[in-house]
């Protein structure tokens, strides 16, 4: 999925409430390539946790992204959805069994996916946007 997104010019970043060392271990353990991500940051580093939009705002500032309509926050919890909404960007919830569909729906995300790979169904739309942020 990451390869397809990158091949379509979509930049991928990770913002997480987990400690940085754990984020890096997860990336390695699941076989992702560090260079696939243009931004990796933890709320621990920035001093505020989600649902505060500090990580999204920080990533946009560092990447010089001005247009909030070019960013999509993808996550599997209501806190992820609220973080995106508080940042004024599009949101997508993914059902990973951490929370039920009804819980994610209560945050009114723009999209809900049963599987993260379903994000590829948006490829025609997000290719024009060029940015994608996923939270662990």
C-alpha positions in Angstrom: 0.0 0.0 0.0 2.8 2.5 0.9 4.5 1.7 -2.3 1.4 2.4 -4.3 0.8 5.7 -2.5 4.5 6.8 -3.0 4.4 5.8 -6.7 1.4 8.2 -7.0 3.3 11.1 -5.4 1.6 10.9 -2.0 3.9 11.7 0.9 3.4 9.6 4.1 4.1 10.7 7.7 3.5 9.2 11.1 2.3 11.1 14.1 1.8 8.9 17.2 1.0 9.1 20.9 3.6 6.3 21.4 7.2 7.1 22.5 9.6 7.6 19.6 11.7 4.5 20.4 8.6 2.4 20.3 7.4 3.9 17.0 10.8 3.1 15.4 10.7 -0.5 16.7 7.2 -0.9 15.3 8.2 0.4 11.9 11.1 -2.1 11.8 9.1 -5.0 13.3 6.3 -4.8 10.7 8.9 -4.5 7.9 8.2 -0.9 6.8 11.1 1.1 5.5 12.0 4.3 7.5 12.7 6.2 4.3 9.0 5.7 3.2 8.0 8.3 5.8 8.7 12.0 5.3 7.7 12.8 8.9 7.9 10.7 12.1 7.0 12.3 15.4 5.6 11.5 18.8 3.4 13.6 21.0 6.0 12.8 23.6 8.6 14.9 21.7 6.2 17.7 21.0 4.8 17.9 24.6 1.1 17.6 23.9 -1.0 14.5 23.2 -3.8 13.8 20.8 -6.5 15.1 20.3 -4.5 18.3 20.3 -3.5 18.9 16.6 0.2 19.7 17.5 1.6 16.8 15.5 -0.4 17.6 12.4 0.5 21.3 12.7 4.1 20.5 13.2 4.2 18.2 10.2 2.6 20.8 8.0 5.0 23.4 9.2 8.1 21.3 8.7 6.9 20.1 5.2 5.7 23.6 4.3 2.2 22.5 3.6 -0.2 25.5 3.6 -3.4 23.9 2.3 -5.2 21.9 5.0 -7.4 20.3 2.3 -4.3 18.4 1.1 -3.9 16.5 4.3 -5.7 13.3 5.4 -5.4 12.0 8.9 -5.9 8.2 9.1 -6.3 6.5 12.4 -8.0 3.7 14.3 -9.3 5.6 17.3 -11.8 8.4 18.0 -8.8 10.4 19.3 -7.2 10.1 15.9 -10.4 11.5 14.3 -10.6 14.3 16.8 -7.0 15.2 16.2 -7.6 15.6 12.5 -10.8 17.5 13.0 -9.1 19.9 15.4 -6.5 20.5 12.8 -9.1 21.2 10.2 -8.1 18.4 7.8 -9.9 15.4 6.3 -10.1 12.3 8.4 -10.4 8.6 7.9 -11.1 5.9 10.5 -9.8 2.4 10.0 -11.5 -0.6 11.8 -8.6 -2.5 13.4 -10.6 -3.8 16.4 -9.3 -1.1 18.7 -12.7 0.5 18.6 -16.0 -0.4 17.2 -17.5 1.2 14.1 -20.1 3.1 16.2 -17.3 4.7 18.2 -15.4 5.9 15.1 -18.6 7.1 13.5 -19.3 9.2 16.6 -16.3 11.4 15.5 -17.9 11.9 12.1 -14.8 11.1 10.0 -14.9 11.8 6.3 -14.3 8.1 5.6 -14.4 4.8 7.4 -12.5 1.8 6.1 -12.7 -1.9 7.2 -9.0 -2.3 6.1 -6.3 0.2 5.7 -5.7 -1.0 2.1 -9.1 0.4 1.2 -7.5 3.8 1.2 -6.3 2.9 -2.2 -9.9 3.4 -3.4 -9.3 7.1 -2.8 -6.2 7.2 -4.9 -7.9 9.1 -7.8 -8.9 11.8 -5.4 -5.8 12.0 -3.1 -3.3 11.8 -6.0 -4.2 15.4 -6.7 -3.7 16.3 -3.0 -0.2 14.8 -2.6 -0.2 14.3 1.2 -1.2 11.6 3.6 -0.6 11.3 7.3 -1.2 8.1 9.3 -1.1 7.9 13.1 0.0 4.8 15.0 
